[in-house]
């Protein structure tokens, strides 16, 4: 089960009146602890998120299109066979 709550006076208070049995083992993960200050802002500010997405889109357009992985593997096989190593082929 997953419950949300807040800390009040160093005690975790679960939302919606959730009551757990005495001795119930729980694990607490602080929401957003892995996020940078900018990421937290983007997660809660629609305009900041729109700006970030537009910036990402701009960068994506500047990047060359990626090649299909199967094509890359074929090219690697050809290079290896042309090198005359005579080893095991994938």
Rosetta blueprint (number, residue, H / E / L):
1 X L
2 X L
3 X L
4 X L
5 X E
6 X E
7 X E
8 X E
9 X L
10 X L
11 X E
12 X E
13 X E
14 X E
15 X H
16 X H
17 X H
18 X L
19 X L
20 X L
21 X L
22 X L
23 X L
24 X L
25 X L
26 X L
27 X L
28 X L
29 X L
30 X L
31 X L
32 X L
33 X L
34 X L
35 X L
36 X L
37 X H
38 X H
39 X H
40 X H
41 X H
42 X H
43 X H
44 X H
45 X L
46 X H
47 X H
48 X H
49 X H
50 X H
51 X H
52 X H
53 X H
54 X H
55 X H
56 X H
57 X H
58 X H
59 X H
60 X H
61 X H
62 X H
63 X L
64 X L
65 X L
66 X L
67 X L
68 X L
69 X H
70 X H
71 X H
72 X H
73 X H
74 X H
75 X H
76 X H
77 X H
78 X H
79 X H
80 X H
81 X H
82 X H
83 X L
84 X L
85 X L
86 X L
87 X L
88 X L
89 X L
90 X L
